[in-house]
């Protein structure tokens, strides 16, 4: 950085996960360099993979950079790479910006007919809630990993929750109706044809707080929800969940891979909460669990993400030393 200026990014990948991805790429017979997504990135990349005589890229970046500070932080490294003409995995700056803005995501998918909980964007907490019904979920508009997530039951709690988010995260609060019921995530891989990996359910057991909190994701909760994969979902509902997940992926202009989080109410109606355009790749993450249930190893998953990104740029994938096997493939054509 030149200056510490703007809201700092609260997210980071653990060193162990990053090194696991590097090892997986090396298993795929790729030369690798682990580097920081900071202002020195382009000079580092130019030394590691200079252009060939045809001025074509001689390498590709496996992007795991959440950004450092400011708004739309996921966009920073992809924008730098596009400026420099370096291909990379994952969504474009546009896709990340849309997915990281929860209010825009909900407007886009609602326009496509995808159900999502009713919501308002608030700055003070005293704005009219309109037809919203308590309890309400309050969270920062531009964060992920359940940062700042709160469940409120009456207006005084709502006002306080919004004030906390505006003060702590320097951004508006998204306020949406709480959907009591099951929580399912759908992991997607690909572009023109999307592979929907086996569904993952968050099992809250008898826990009173039936939401995925920051403490859950950091493995700090006293009673952490258990992940069930494949989730026990009827075939008709499973098809609907995959369809609305793919529609969300398309509406938010995501690429290569993403995870869609969905709540299913007690009547069996699904509601998309959000999409994560850079789904976590930690060993215990839902995306990785879904991939393993589909027959991928961690190495073949990482190299598979690289493969679909390479095919998107160059029309052909990279030959993989290890292919997933014994899995049911569910593909969705571009639409």
C-alpha positions as CSV (number, residue, x, y, z in Angstrom):
1,X,0.0,0.0,0.0
2,X,0.9,3.7,-0.3
3,X,-1.4,4.6,2.6
4,X,-3.7,2.9,5.1
5,X,-6.9,4.5,3.9
6,X,-10.4,3.1,3.8
7,X,-12.1,0.2,5.5
8,X,-9.5,-2.5,6.0
9,X,-10.4,-6.0,4.8
10,X,-11.3,-8.2,7.7
11,X,-10.9,-11.4,5.7
12,X,-7.8,-13.4,5.0
13,X,-6.9,-16.9,3.9
14,X,-5.0,-19.0,6.4
15,X,-1.4,-19.8,5.4
16,X,-2.1,-23.5,5.6
17,X,-4.9,-23.3,3.0
18,X,-2.8,-21.2,0.6
19,X,0.1,-23.6,0.8
20,X,-2.3,-26.5,0.3
21,X,-3.5,-24.9,-3.0
22,X,0.1,-24.3,-4.0
23,X,0.9,-28.0,-3.4
24,X,-2.2,-29.0,-5.4
25,X,-1.0,-27.0,-8.3
26,X,2.4,-28.5,-8.1
27,X,0.8,-31.9,-8.1
28,X,-0.8,-30.8,-11.4
29,X,2.7,-30.3,-12.8
30,X,2.6,-26.5,-12.7
31,X,5.4,-24.2,-11.9
32,X,4.2,-22.0,-9.0
33,X,5.0,-18.8,-7.2
34,X,3.2,-17.7,-4.1
35,X,3.0,-13.9,-4.0
36,X,1.1,-11.1,-2.2
37,X,-1.8,-9.3,-3.8
38,X,-0.3,-5.9,-3.1
39,X,1.1,-3.0,-5.2
40,X,4.2,-5.0,-6.0
41,X,2.2,-7.8,-7.6
42,X,2.6,-6.9,-11.3
43,X,6.4,-6.5,-11.1
44,X,6.6,-9.9,-9.4
45,X,4.5,-11.5,-12.0
46,X,6.4,-9.9,-14.9
47,X,9.6,-11.5,-13.6
48,X,8.0,-14.9,-13.1
49,X,6.0,-15.3,-16.3
50,X,7.2,-12.8,-18.9
51,X,5.1,-12.8,-22.2
52,X,6.3,-15.0,-25.1
53,X,7.4,-13.8,-28.5
54,X,3.7,-13.6,-29.6
55,X,3.0,-11.4,-26.5
56,X,0.7,-14.1,-25.2
57,X,0.4,-14.8,-21.5
58,X,2.9,-17.4,-20.3
59,X,1.0,-18.2,-17.1
60,X,-2.2,-17.8,-15.2
61,X,-2.9,-16.5,-11.7
62,X,-4.9,-18.7,-9.2
63,X,-6.5,-15.8,-7.4
64,X,-7.2,-16.0,-3.7
65,X,-6.8,-12.3,-2.9
66,X,-9.6,-10.7,-0.9
67,X,-8.1,-7.3,-1.3
68,X,-6.5,-5.0,1.3
69,X,-8.8,-2.1,2.0
70,X,-11.6,0.2,0.7
71,X,-14.8,-0.8,-1.1
72,X,-15.3,-3.8,-3.4
73,X,-12.0,-5.2,-2.2
74,X,-12.4,-8.5,-4.1
75,X,-12.1,-6.5,-7.4
76,X,-8.7,-5.0,-6.8
77,X,-6.4,-7.9,-7.9
78,X,-8.6,-9.0,-10.8
79,X,-8.6,-5.4,-12.0
80,X,-4.8,-5.1,-11.8
81,X,-4.4,-8.4,-13.7
82,X,-6.8,-7.3,-16.4
83,X,-4.9,-4.0,-16.8
84,X,-1.7,-6.0,-17.1
85,X,-3.1,-8.6,-19.5
86,X,-2.7,-11.5,-17.1
87,X,-5.3,-14.3,-17.0
88,X,-6.6,-15.4,-13.7
89,X,-9.1,-17.8,-12.0
90,X,-12.5,-16.7,-10.7
91,X,-14.8,-13.8,-11.3
92,X,-14.1,-10.5,-13.0
93,X,-14.1,-7.2,-11.2
94,X,-17.7,-6.8,-12.2
95,X,-18.7,-10.2,-10.9
96,X,-17.0,-9.7,-7.6
97,X,-18.4,-6.2,-7.2
98,X,-22.0,-7.5,-7.8
99,X,-21.7,-10.5,-5.6
100,X,-20.1,-8.5,-2.7
101,X,-22.9,-6.0,-2.7
102,X,-25.7,-7.9,-1.1
103,X,-28.4,-5.4,-2.0
104,X,-27.4,-5.4,-5.7
105,X,-27.3,-9.2,-5.7
106,X,-30.8,-9.4,-4.3
107,X,-32.1,-6.9,-6.8
108,X,-30.5,-8.7,-9.8
109,X,-31.7,-12.2,-8.8
110,X,-35.2,-10.9,-8.0
111,X,-35.4,-9.4,-11.5
112,X,-34.6,-12.9,-12.8
113,X,-37.4,-14.5,-10.8
114,X,-35.2,-16.0,-8.1
115,X,-36.8,-15.8,-4.6
116,X,-34.9,-13.9,-1.9
117,X,-36.0,-12.6,1.5
118,X,-37.6,-9.2,1.6
119,X,-35.1,-6.5,2.6
120,X,-34.3,-2.9,3.1
121,X,-31.0,-1.0,3.2
122,X,-30.5,1.2,6.3
123,X,-28.1,3.8,7.5
124,X,-29.7,4.8,10.8
125,X,-32.0,1.9,11.8
126,X,-34.9,4.3,12.2
127,X,-36.0,4.1,8.6
128,X,-39.4,2.6,7.9
129,X,-39.3,-1.2,7.8
130,X,-42.3,-1.1,5.4
131,X,-43.8,-4.6,5.1
132,X,-40.8,-6.4,6.7
133,X,-41.8,-8.8,9.4
134,X,-39.7,-9.4,12.5
135,X,-37.4,-11.1,13.3
136,X,-34.9,-9.5,11.0
137,X,-31.4,-10.4,10.0
138,X,-29.0,-7.4,10.0
139,X,-25.6,-7.6,8.3
140,X,-23.1,-5.3,6.6
141,X,-24.0,-4.6,2.9
142,X,-20.5,-5.4,1.6
143,X,-18.9,-8.0,3.9
144,X,-18.9,-11.8,3.9
145,X,-17.9,-14.5,6.4
146,X,-20.9,-13.5,8.5
147,X,-19.1,-10.4,9.8
148,X,-21.5,-8.3,11.9
149,X,-24.4,-10.7,11.5
150,X,-27.2,-10.1,14.0
151,X,-30.8,-11.3,14.5
152,X,-33.2,-8.8,16.0
153,X,-36.7,-9.0,17.2
154,X,-38.0,-5.5,17.7
155,X,-37.3,-1.9,16.5
156,X,-34.9,-0.9,19.4
157,X,-32.7,-3.9,18.6
158,X,-32.8,-3.0,14.9
159,X,-31.7,0.6,15.5
160,X,-28.8,-0.6,17.7
161,X,-27.7,-3.3,15.2
162,X,-27.6,-0.9,12.3
163,X,-25.6,1.6,14.3
164,X,-23.1,-1.0,15.2
165,X,-22.6,-2.0,11.5
166,X,-22.3,1.6,10.3
167,X,-19.8,2.5,13.0
168,X,-17.8,-0.7,12.9
169,X,-17.8,-1.4,9.1
170,X,-18.3,2.1,7.7
171,X,-21.1,1.0,5.4
172,X,-24.9,0.6,5.1
173,X,-26.7,-2.3,6.7
174,X,-28.7,-4.9,4.8
175,X,-31.9,-5.7,6.8
176,X,-33.8,-8.8,5.6
177,X,-36.5,-11.0,6.9
178,X,-35.3,-14.1,8.8
179,X,-36.3,-17.3,7.1
180,X,-36.9,-20.1,9.7
181,X,-35.9,-23.4,8.3
182,X,-33.1,-25.4,6.6
183,X,-29.9,-23.9,5.2
184,X,-28.4,-25.4,2.1
185,X,-25.4,-24.3,0.0
186,X,-24.9,-25.1,-3.6
187,X,-21.4,-25.3,-5.0
188,X,-21.0,-24.5,-8.7
189,X,-18.0,-25.2,-11.0
190,X,-17.6,-24.1,-14.6
191,X,-18.9,-21.5,-17.0
192,X,-20.7,-22.4,-20.2
193,X,-21.7,-25.7,-18.6
194,X,-21.9,-25.5,-14.8
195,X,-21.4,-28.5,-12.6
196,X,-23.6,-28.4,-9.5
197,X,-21.8,-30.4,-6.8
198,X,-23.7,-32.3,-4.1
199,X,-25.8,-30.1,-1.8
200,X,-24.4,-29.3,1.6
201,X,-26.8,-28.7,4.6
202,X,-25.9,-26.8,7.8
203,X,-27.4,-28.9,10.6
204,X,-28.1,-26.6,13.6
205,X,-29.3,-29.5,15.8
206,X,-31.1,-28.1,18.8
207,X,-29.1,-24.9,18.8
208,X,-31.2,-21.7,19.5
209,X,-29.3,-19.5,17.1
210,X,-30.1,-21.1,13.7
211,X,-27.8,-18.9,11.7
212,X,-24.2,-19.3,10.5
213,X,-22.2,-16.8,12.6
214,X,-18.7,-15.5,12.3
215,X,-17.8,-17.7,15.3
216,X,-19.1,-20.7,13.5
217,X,-16.9,-20.0,10.5
218,X,-13.9,-19.3,12.6
219,X,-14.6,-22.6,14.6
220,X,-15.0,-20.6,17.8
221,X,-18.6,-21.5,18.6
222,X,-19.4,-23.7,21.6
223,X,-21.8,-25.7,19.4
224,X,-20.9,-25.5,15.8
225,X,-23.4,-26.5,13.1
226,X,-22.5,-29.8,11.4
227,X,-22.3,-30.1,7.6
228,X,-24.3,-32.8,6.0
229,X,-23.2,-33.8,2.4
230,X,-25.0,-34.8,0.4
231,X,-28.0,-33.1,2.0
232,X,-31.2,-35.2,2.2
233,X,-33.3,-33.2,-0.2
234,X,-36.0,-34.6,-2.5
235,X,-35.2,-34.7,-6.2
236,X,-37.7,-32.0,-7.2
237,X,-36.5,-29.6,-4.6
238,X,-32.9,-30.4,-5.4
239,X,-33.5,-29.5,-9.0
240,X,-35.1,-26.2,-8.0
241,X,-32.2,-25.4,-5.7
242,X,-29.7,-26.0,-8.5
243,X,-31.7,-24.0,-11.0
244,X,-32.0,-20.9,-8.8
245,X,-28.3,-21.2,-7.9
246,X,-27.3,-21.3,-11.5
247,X,-29.6,-18.3,-12.2
248,X,-27.9,-16.4,-9.4
249,X,-24.4,-17.3,-10.7
250,X,-25.5,-15.9,-14.2
251,X,-27.2,-12.8,-12.8
252,X,-24.2,-11.8,-10.8
253,X,-21.8,-12.5,-13.7
254,X,-19.7,-15.0,-11.7
255,X,-17.1,-17.1,-13.3
256,X,-15.4,-20.5,-12.8
257,X,-16.7,-21.3,-9.3
258,X,-18.9,-19.9,-6.6
259,X,-21.1,-21.0,-3.7
260,X,-24.8,-20.0,-3.3
261,X,-26.4,-20.0,0.2
262,X,-30.1,-20.7,0.4
263,X,-32.7,-21.0,3.2
264,X,-35.7,-23.3,2.8
265,X,-38.8,-22.3,4.9
266,X,-41.1,-24.7,6.7
267,X,-43.3,-24.9,3.6
268,X,-40.4,-26.0,1.4
269,X,-40.0,-22.7,-0.4
270,X,-36.3,-21.7,-1.1
271,X,-34.9,-18.2,-0.7
272,X,-31.4,-17.3,-2.0
273,X,-29.5,-15.3,0.7
274,X,-26.3,-14.5,-1.3
275,X,-23.6,-15.8,-3.5
276,X,-19.9,-16.1,-2.6
277,X,-17.9,-15.3,-5.7
278,X,-14.7,-16.6,-4.2
279,X,-15.9,-19.6,-2.2
280,X,-13.6,-20.6,0.6
281,X,-11.2,-23.5,-0.3
282,X,-10.2,-24.5,3.3
283,X,-10.2,-28.2,4.0
284,X,-13.4,-27.9,6.1
285,X,-15.2,-25.5,3.8
286,X,-18.6,-26.4,2.3
287,X,-17.3,-26.0,-1.2
288,X,-14.5,-28.5,-0.7
289,X,-16.8,-30.9,1.2
290,X,-19.2,-30.8,-1.8
291,X,-16.4,-31.5,-4.2
292,X,-15.1,-34.4,-2.2
293,X,-18.7,-35.9,-2.2
294,X,-18.6,-35.5,-6.0
295,X,-15.4,-37.6,-6.2
296,X,-12.8,-34.8,-6.4
297,X,-9.7,-34.9,-4.4
298,X,-8.5,-31.5,-3.1
299,X,-5.8,-31.6,-5.8
300,X,-8.2,-32.4,-8.6
301,X,-10.6,-29.7,-7.4
302,X,-7.9,-27.0,-7.4
303,X,-6.7,-28.1,-10.8
304,X,-10.2,-28.3,-12.0
305,X,-10.8,-24.6,-11.2
306,X,-7.6,-23.8,-13.0
307,X,-8.8,-25.9,-15.9
308,X,-12.2,-24.2,-16.4
309,X,-10.5,-20.8,-16.2
310,X,-7.9,-21.8,-18.8
311,X,-10.7,-23.0,-21.1
312,X,-12.6,-19.8,-20.6
313,X,-9.6,-17.8,-21.8
314,X,-8.1,-20.1,-24.4
315,X,-10.9,-22.5,-25.5
316,X,-9.1,-25.6,-24.1
317,X,-8.4,-26.8,-20.6
318,X,-5.1,-27.9,-19.1
319,X,-4.6,-31.6,-19.0
320,X,-4.9,-32.8,-15.4
321,X,-2.9,-35.6,-14.0
322,X,-5.8,-36.6,-11.7
323,X,-9.4,-36.7,-12.8
324,X,-12.4,-37.1,-10.4
325,X,-14.2,-40.4,-10.7
326,X,-17.3,-42.3,-9.5
327,X,-19.4,-39.2,-9.2
328,X,-22.8,-38.1,-10.6
329,X,-22.2,-35.1,-12.9
330,X,-25.0,-32.5,-13.0
331,X,-24.3,-29.9,-15.7
332,X,-26.2,-26.8,-16.6
333,X,-25.8,-25.3,-20.1
334,X,-25.3,-21.5,-20.5
335,X,-28.6,-19.6,-20.6
